[in-house]
């Protein structure tokens, strides 16, 4: 009889030796029962709560080849901790002529064996659910004390010995400056470039991009708000950014998101999100066209007119309208 061994451990907290121990007992079982091992499948640091395990899926797929007759596991909970997945995959394996056996749990072939196997699988699922509840309960207790619960640590903070957030004196000033610069008109890309030039990196030591900056500017931790699931504690974290500044940044990001073609026009068109159609009050957005001579002409055009939704406002030349606005600003504020 040909067989394969499937071994798995759930998390980084379990040692590599646990895999070696599973393999040792499975090989001993195979030797006692005259089973020839043709392959070994191992999933490291992956939970059996779901079936998203690469080696497990490869093993199920390989069973179609009918090159092995049994799958040996250390215990049945290594195969699955979900009764639905266990029943489903065992049914697939049965169709391919493959049986799952436990190296350490003696299960007879008769009716009582069916009951015992179901009991063991139920206990495994119960253990998994209970463990999940305990983890959530522990994390909830941490949250009520405003303690760090893992995950990506925002730039500008460090964690002390008591697992509380503390301001990082090295990177926090850069975070505050980023909020101020964005509120005054600096683009996301310019902020990312500024951080990278300053040598500030992500928690994984990678360079920052616009997605990182967007996430930063949205993060309410910077105004001192602690969140975990449905727990929200204002003032639970030392604030880096004043709430008034944070709100101004949110307003600008919301306006930029609503502005059509904003990501393309932010640097080229000064009045994007600031210029409105005098007829229908929609945004005037930047657009360009190339003439017969090859020269590029730039305009501001009403969104409603652009999409033919009823407005007949004509386009206005970009340089002409921008110069008028700049002249007025200089007259009024110089």
C-alpha positions as CSV (number, residue, x, y, z in Angstrom):
1,X,0.0,0.0,0.0
2,X,1.3,3.5,-0.9
3,X,0.7,6.4,1.3
4,X,1.6,10.1,1.9
5,X,2.0,12.1,5.1
6,X,0.3,15.4,5.7
7,X,1.8,17.6,8.5
8,X,0.8,21.1,9.6
9,X,1.3,23.5,12.4
10,X,-0.9,26.6,13.0
11,X,1.2,29.5,13.9
12,X,4.7,30.9,14.4
13,X,4.3,30.2,18.2
14,X,4.6,26.5,17.4
15,X,8.2,25.3,16.9
16,X,9.5,23.6,13.8
17,X,10.1,20.6,16.0
18,X,6.3,20.0,16.0
19,X,6.5,19.2,12.3
20,X,9.4,16.9,12.9
21,X,7.5,15.1,15.7
22,X,4.5,14.7,13.4
23,X,6.6,13.2,10.6
24,X,8.4,10.9,13.0
25,X,5.2,9.4,14.4
26,X,3.6,9.2,11.0
27,X,6.6,7.3,9.5
28,X,6.6,4.9,12.5
29,X,2.9,4.2,11.9
30,X,3.6,3.6,8.2
31,X,6.4,1.2,9.0
32,X,4.2,-0.8,11.4
33,X,1.5,-1.1,8.9
34,X,3.7,-1.8,5.9
35,X,2.7,1.4,4.1
36,X,5.2,2.8,1.6
37,X,5.5,6.6,1.8
38,X,5.7,8.1,-1.7
39,X,5.4,11.8,-0.7
40,X,5.2,14.3,2.1
41,X,3.0,17.4,2.2
42,X,3.7,20.2,4.8
43,X,2.0,23.5,5.6
44,X,3.9,25.7,8.0
45,X,2.3,28.4,10.1
46,X,-1.2,27.9,8.5
47,X,-4.5,27.2,10.3
48,X,-6.8,24.4,9.5
49,X,-9.8,26.6,10.2
50,X,-9.9,27.3,6.5
51,X,-8.8,25.1,3.5
52,X,-6.5,27.8,2.2
53,X,-3.3,25.7,2.6
54,X,-1.2,25.3,-0.5
55,X,0.3,21.9,0.3
56,X,-3.1,20.6,1.4
57,X,-4.7,21.6,-1.8
58,X,-1.8,20.1,-3.9
59,X,-2.3,16.8,-2.0
60,X,-6.1,16.8,-2.8
61,X,-5.3,17.5,-6.4
62,X,-2.6,14.8,-6.6
63,X,-5.0,12.2,-5.2
64,X,-6.7,12.2,-8.7
65,X,-3.5,10.5,-10.0
66,X,-4.2,7.6,-7.7
67,X,-0.5,7.2,-6.9
68,X,-1.3,6.7,-3.1
69,X,-4.0,4.9,-1.2
70,X,-3.9,6.6,2.2
71,X,-3.1,9.9,3.8
72,X,-1.4,9.6,7.2
73,X,-1.9,12.5,9.7
74,X,-0.6,12.8,13.2
75,X,-4.1,13.6,14.5
76,X,-7.3,14.2,12.7
77,X,-7.2,17.9,13.7
78,X,-4.1,18.3,11.5
79,X,-6.4,17.5,8.5
80,X,-9.2,19.9,9.3
81,X,-10.8,21.7,12.3
82,X,-13.9,22.4,10.3
83,X,-16.4,19.5,10.0
84,X,-17.8,20.8,6.7
85,X,-14.3,20.9,5.1
86,X,-13.4,17.5,6.6
87,X,-16.5,15.9,5.2
88,X,-16.1,17.6,1.8
89,X,-12.5,16.6,1.3
90,X,-12.8,13.1,2.6
91,X,-15.7,12.6,0.1
92,X,-13.4,13.9,-2.7
93,X,-10.6,11.5,-1.5
94,X,-13.0,8.5,-1.3
95,X,-14.0,9.0,-4.9
96,X,-10.2,8.9,-5.8
97,X,-9.8,5.7,-3.7
98,X,-7.9,7.5,-0.9
99,X,-8.5,7.2,2.9
100,X,-7.4,9.5,5.7
101,X,-5.9,7.7,8.8
102,X,-4.6,9.0,12.1
103,X,-1.2,7.8,13.3
104,X,-2.1,8.3,17.0
105,X,-5.9,7.9,17.2
106,X,-7.2,4.3,16.9
107,X,-10.4,4.4,15.0
108,X,-12.2,1.1,14.1
109,X,-13.8,0.4,10.7
110,X,-17.3,-0.3,12.1
111,X,-20.2,1.9,13.0
112,X,-18.6,3.0,16.3
113,X,-15.6,4.2,14.3
114,X,-17.9,6.6,12.4
115,X,-19.2,8.0,15.7
116,X,-15.6,8.3,17.2
117,X,-14.3,10.1,14.1
118,X,-17.2,12.6,14.2
119,X,-16.6,13.2,17.9
120,X,-12.9,13.9,17.4
121,X,-13.7,16.3,14.5
122,X,-16.3,18.0,16.6
123,X,-13.9,18.4,19.5
124,X,-11.3,19.8,17.1
125,X,-13.8,22.4,15.8
126,X,-14.9,23.2,19.4
127,X,-11.2,23.7,20.4
128,X,-10.6,26.0,17.5
129,X,-13.7,28.1,18.2
130,X,-12.9,28.3,21.9
131,X,-9.4,29.4,21.2
132,X,-10.6,32.1,18.8
133,X,-13.0,33.4,21.5
134,X,-10.1,33.5,24.1
135,X,-7.9,35.4,21.7
136,X,-10.6,38.0,21.0
137,X,-11.4,38.2,24.7
138,X,-7.7,38.9,25.5
139,X,-7.4,41.5,22.7
140,X,-10.6,43.2,24.0
141,X,-9.1,43.4,27.4
142,X,-5.9,45.0,25.9
143,X,-8.1,47.4,23.9
144,X,-9.9,48.6,27.0
145,X,-6.5,49.5,28.4
146,X,-5.5,51.2,25.1
147,X,-2.7,48.7,24.6
148,X,-1.2,47.8,21.2
149,X,-2.9,44.7,19.7
150,X,-0.5,44.0,16.8
151,X,-0.7,45.0,13.2
152,X,1.2,47.7,11.3
153,X,2.5,50.4,13.6
154,X,1.8,53.9,12.2
155,X,4.9,56.0,11.5
156,X,5.4,58.4,14.4
157,X,4.7,55.9,17.2
158,X,6.7,53.4,19.2
159,X,5.4,50.8,21.7
160,X,6.7,50.9,25.3
161,X,7.1,47.9,27.7
162,X,3.5,48.1,28.9
163,X,2.4,47.9,25.2
164,X,1.1,51.5,25.1
165,X,1.6,53.9,22.2
166,X,4.2,56.5,22.7
167,X,5.3,59.3,20.3
168,X,8.5,58.7,18.4
169,X,10.5,61.9,18.7
170,X,12.4,61.1,15.4
171,X,9.5,60.5,13.0
172,X,6.5,62.2,14.7
173,X,7.6,65.7,13.6
174,X,7.6,64.5,10.0
175,X,4.1,63.2,10.3
176,X,2.8,66.5,11.6
177,X,4.6,68.4,8.8
178,X,3.0,66.0,6.3
179,X,-0.5,67.0,7.5
180,X,0.4,70.7,7.4
181,X,1.9,70.5,3.9
182,X,-1.0,68.6,2.5
183,X,-3.5,71.0,4.0
184,X,-1.6,73.8,2.3
185,X,-1.7,72.2,-1.2
186,X,1.2,69.7,-1.4
187,X,0.4,66.6,-3.4
188,X,0.5,63.0,-2.1
189,X,3.4,62.2,-4.4
190,X,5.4,65.2,-3.2
191,X,4.9,64.0,0.4
192,X,6.0,60.5,-0.5
193,X,9.2,61.9,-2.2
194,X,9.9,64.1,0.8
195,X,9.6,61.2,3.3
196,X,11.8,58.9,1.1
197,X,14.5,61.6,0.8
198,X,14.5,62.0,4.6
199,X,15.1,58.3,4.9
200,X,11.7,57.5,6.6
201,X,10.6,54.0,5.7
202,X,7.6,51.8,6.2
203,X,7.6,49.2,9.1
204,X,8.9,46.7,6.6
205,X,11.7,49.1,5.6
206,X,10.2,49.8,2.2
207,X,9.9,53.2,0.5
208,X,6.7,55.1,0.9
209,X,4.3,55.6,-2.0
210,X,1.0,57.5,-2.4
211,X,-1.0,54.7,-0.9
212,X,1.1,54.9,2.3
213,X,0.6,58.6,2.5
214,X,-3.2,58.3,1.9
215,X,-3.4,55.7,4.7
216,X,-1.4,58.0,7.0
217,X,-3.6,61.0,6.4
218,X,-6.7,59.0,7.1
219,X,-5.4,57.4,10.3
220,X,-7.4,58.7,13.3
221,X,-4.7,57.5,15.7
222,X,-2.8,60.7,14.9
223,X,-5.5,62.7,16.8
224,X,-5.3,60.3,19.7
225,X,-8.2,58.0,18.9
226,X,-7.8,54.3,19.9
227,X,-9.9,51.8,17.9
228,X,-10.3,48.0,18.2
229,X,-13.4,46.4,16.6
230,X,-16.4,48.3,18.2
231,X,-14.2,49.9,20.9
232,X,-13.4,53.6,20.3
233,X,-11.5,55.6,23.0
234,X,-10.8,59.3,22.2
235,X,-7.6,60.3,23.9
236,X,-6.4,56.7,24.3
237,X,-3.2,57.4,22.3
238,X,-0.9,60.5,22.5
239,X,-2.0,62.8,19.7
240,X,0.5,64.0,17.1
241,X,-1.9,66.1,14.9
242,X,-4.4,68.7,16.1
243,X,-8.0,67.7,15.4
244,X,-8.7,70.9,13.5
245,X,-5.7,70.3,11.1
246,X,-6.8,66.6,10.7
247,X,-10.3,67.7,9.7
248,X,-9.0,70.2,7.1
249,X,-6.9,67.4,5.6
250,X,-10.0,65.1,5.4
251,X,-11.9,67.9,3.7
252,X,-9.2,68.4,1.0
253,X,-8.9,64.7,0.4
254,X,-12.7,64.4,0.0
255,X,-12.7,67.3,-2.5
256,X,-9.9,65.8,-4.4
257,X,-11.6,62.4,-4.6
258,X,-14.8,64.0,-6.0
259,X,-13.0,66.1,-8.5
260,X,-13.0,64.2,-11.9
261,X,-9.5,63.6,-13.3
262,X,-8.1,65.1,-10.2
263,X,-5.2,62.7,-10.0
264,X,-4.1,63.7,-13.5
265,X,-4.7,67.4,-13.2
266,X,-3.4,68.1,-9.7
267,X,-0.1,69.5,-10.7
268,X,-1.0,70.9,-14.1
269,X,-4.3,72.7,-13.4
270,X,-4.1,75.1,-10.4
271,X,-7.8,75.6,-10.1
272,X,-8.9,72.0,-10.1
273,X,-11.6,71.6,-7.2
274,X,-11.6,75.4,-6.9
275,X,-13.2,76.5,-10.1
276,X,-17.0,76.1,-10.7
277,X,-19.2,76.7,-13.7
278,X,-21.1,79.9,-13.5
279,X,-24.2,78.4,-15.1
280,X,-24.7,75.0,-13.4
281,X,-22.3,75.2,-10.5
282,X,-20.5,71.9,-11.5
283,X,-16.7,71.5,-11.3
284,X,-14.6,73.0,-14.1
285,X,-12.0,70.4,-14.9
286,X,-8.8,70.4,-16.9
287,X,-8.6,69.0,-20.4
288,X,-6.2,69.4,-23.3
289,X,-6.1,69.0,-27.0
290,X,-3.4,69.0,-29.7
291,X,-3.8,71.4,-32.7
292,X,-2.7,70.7,-36.3
293,X,0.7,72.3,-35.6
294,X,1.3,69.9,-32.7
295,X,0.8,72.5,-30.1
296,X,-1.0,71.4,-26.9
297,X,-3.9,73.7,-25.8
298,X,-5.2,73.5,-22.3
299,X,-8.6,74.5,-21.0
300,X,-11.0,74.3,-18.1
301,X,-14.4,72.7,-19.1
302,X,-17.6,72.3,-17.2
303,X,-18.2,68.6,-16.2
304,X,-21.9,68.8,-17.1
305,X,-21.0,70.3,-20.6
306,X,-18.2,67.8,-21.0
307,X,-20.6,64.8,-20.5
308,X,-23.5,66.5,-22.3
309,X,-25.8,66.7,-19.3
310,X,-27.5,69.9,-20.2
311,X,-25.0,72.7,-19.6
312,X,-23.8,74.7,-22.6
313,X,-20.9,76.5,-20.9
314,X,-18.0,77.0,-23.3
315,X,-14.5,76.0,-22.3
316,X,-12.1,78.7,-21.0
317,X,-8.4,78.9,-21.7
318,X,-6.3,77.6,-18.8
319,X,-3.7,80.4,-18.8
320,X,-6.3,83.1,-19.1
321,X,-8.4,82.1,-16.2
322,X,-5.5,81.2,-13.9
323,X,-3.8,84.5,-14.6
324,X,-7.0,86.4,-13.6
325,X,-7.2,84.5,-10.3
326,X,-3.5,85.0,-9.5
327,X,-3.8,88.7,-10.3
328,X,-6.8,89.1,-8.0
329,X,-5.0,87.2,-5.2
330,X,-2.0,89.5,-5.5
331,X,-4.2,92.6,-5.4
332,X,-6.2,91.5,-2.4
333,X,-3.5,90.0,-0.3
334,X,-0.3,91.9,-1.2
